[in-house]
C-alpha cells in the first residue's frame, strides 16, 4: 500500500509543479478591438497601475510605415496582480482602425497569442454603425483563429504557420462599465445571464463559432481607466485554461 501512496504523492506533486509552471510562465496575451475602446488604457494600467488620464483623440494609437508596411510594436512584459498573486503576461498595444487589422492577425500568429481579449465599449449600444464595425473586427479575428479565412497579406509561410493553430481562450471585454452599467446589467450578471446582455448580443454568433471550433470563450465587464475589475477579468480568463482558481493556489 505504501507504494500506492507514494505513487499518488508523486502524481500530485507533478500536477502541482505543472500548474505552477503554467502559472509563472508569461501568458501570451493579445488585446484588440475598435479604435478608442480602451486598449491603450489597458496597456498603460497593466504597465503602471493607477487611474489613467483620458487619452485625447489626437493621441490614439498609430503606427509608422516601414518598408511599405506598418511597423508592429514590441511585446512588453507585465504583471497582473490579483488577490496576492502576480501573473506574468506579454502583450502589445496595437491600433484599432481597420487599416491595422492585418497587424492584429500577424501579432496573433507570429506571437501565438494564447489568450485573446477583444475590447468594446458603450458605443456598440449607442450607434448601429459602431456596433457593425466592432462585430466586423471580431469576425475578422474569429475567421483567422478558426482557420476559416486568412488575410490577403498572408503569404504561404504565414498561412502554414496559422493552419491548425488556435488560441486557448477568447474573451469579450466590455469596457467603460462606469458609463454603461445599469441595474439591468447588475441583475443579469447576478443571474448568470451576462451573455444575454444587450452589449453581448451582437457578438453571440461569433462566440458560438469559437465554441464550435473548440475554443473556450468568456465575457467580462471592466472600467480600464480606473482598473475596475480589469485584473480580476484577466485572471478569471486565464483560469479557464489553467483549470484551477488562483485563489486556491
HELIX and SHEET records of a PDB file:
HELIX    1   1 UNK A    2  UNK A   24  1                                  23    
HELIX    2   2 UNK A   39  UNK A   47  1                                   9    
HELIX    3   3 UNK A   57  UNK A   59  5                                   3    
HELIX    4   4 UNK A   98  UNK A  100  5                                   3    
HELIX    5   5 UNK A  101  UNK A  110  1                                  10    
HELIX    6   6 UNK A  123  UNK A  126  1                                   4    
HELIX    7   7 UNK A  128  UNK A  145  1                                  18    
HELIX    8   8 UNK A  156  UNK A  162  1                                   7    
HELIX    9   9 UNK A  177  UNK A  180  1                                   4    
HELIX   10  10 UNK A  183  UNK A  190  1                                   8    
HELIX   11  11 UNK A  194  UNK A  196  5                                   3    
HELIX   12  12 UNK A  198  UNK A  201  1                                   4    
HELIX   13  13 UNK A  204  UNK A  212  1                                   9    
HELIX   14  14 UNK A  224  UNK A  226  5                                   3    
HELIX   15  15 UNK A  230  UNK A  242  1                                  13    
HELIX   16  16 UNK A  246  UNK A  248  5                                   3    
SHEET    1   A 6 UNK A  76  UNK A  82  0                                        
SHEET    2   A 6 UNK A  85  UNK A  91 -1                                        
SHEET    3   A 6 UNK A  27  UNK A  33  1                                        
SHEET    4   A 6 UNK A 115  UNK A 120  1                                        
SHEET    5   A 6 UNK A 169  UNK A 174  1                                        
SHEET    6   A 6 UNK A 216  UNK A 221  1                                        
SHEET    1   B 2 UNK A  65  UNK A  66  0                                        
SHEET    2   B 2 UNK A  69  UNK A  70 -1                                        
END                                                                             
